Amino acid sequence: MIGLMIEGQYGLTWDRWDRLLRAAERSGYQSVFRSDHYTEPVEEDHASLEAWVSLTYAATHTQTLEFGVLVSPITFRHPALLARMAAQVDDLSRGRLTLGMGTGWMEREHRNFGIPFPELSTRYTMLKDGLEVVTRLFLSDMPVTYQGEHFSLHEAILLPRPDRDGGPPILIGGNGKNKTLSLAAEYADEWNGVFIDAATYRDLNAHLNDLLAQRGRAPGEVTRSLMTRVIFAKDDAELQTIMSEMGQTLDELRRGGRALAGTPSMLVDQIGAYRDAGVERFMLQWLDLDDLDGIERMASDVVAHFRSN
């Protein structure tokens, strides 16, 4: 399964979002995920559609695409609100949403918009608390009472009940071998590795299997996905032009899993290596929001190969 990942803080407007969704669905991508950010970590601001409002649009303006956030910071919204939004957007789309949750990492957006940004250790306990809240609301047909360190519920019930049993799937992203993968083993329906090479992915994937076994869960209960940048060149000549403009070699671009880069045959080989390492779903970070031709060509020259194999 191959989809796109859009950085919404890089100038996403309604016109661009509509064109991207239509191009992705028309071209046969499995999904479109997007970031949940207000702005950039550096002092440069661009247009940025509010993530969950844009997902509501995706739910009603596409028919087959799966979609979601990579990921919603726990600092942005009370998890009860997040659960309500996710369940209802998932119902609106007839079951095509994935709810990504994370600790948040960008200090600047929190400072600029007056959102508290505690230490990572605190954000981690907030996330664990939030996952408890969301999971309990998704799963329980009866009112829920929960007293956490940061979030609580008192006889709360999610109504209407989610159409999907257990609510929309929960994704936890990150490469932390201990804390992140432990949360994924306990709560996630999908684990997403981020900007890592295939060998590292294979190791983390095996470790996740061990953690799942310790909790009595089968490996197949958690989908394995990867988010990394993609740099697509239609041929060798275009690849050389891109490398020259970026001032980097192909090896430098790919180092450490920072990107999949190259011509169609190169990308097919790189995606195949990650598939062998356990990746089931790819979210390819596409930074040029206006390059629809590139999206469509990559679909026909790369994505189509995996639909037929």
PyMOL commands that set and color helices and strands:
alter all, ss='L'
color gray80, all
select helices_A, chain A and resi 8-10+14-27+51-61+79-92+107-112+120-139+179-187+198-214+219-221+236-246+250-257+264-276+292-307
alter helices_A, ss='H'
color red, helices_A
select strands_A, chain A and resi 2-6+31-34+66-69+72-73+97-102+144-147+152-156+170-173+190-194+223-232+259-262+281-285
alter strands_A, ss='S'
color yellow, strands_A
deselect
rebuild
show_as cartoon
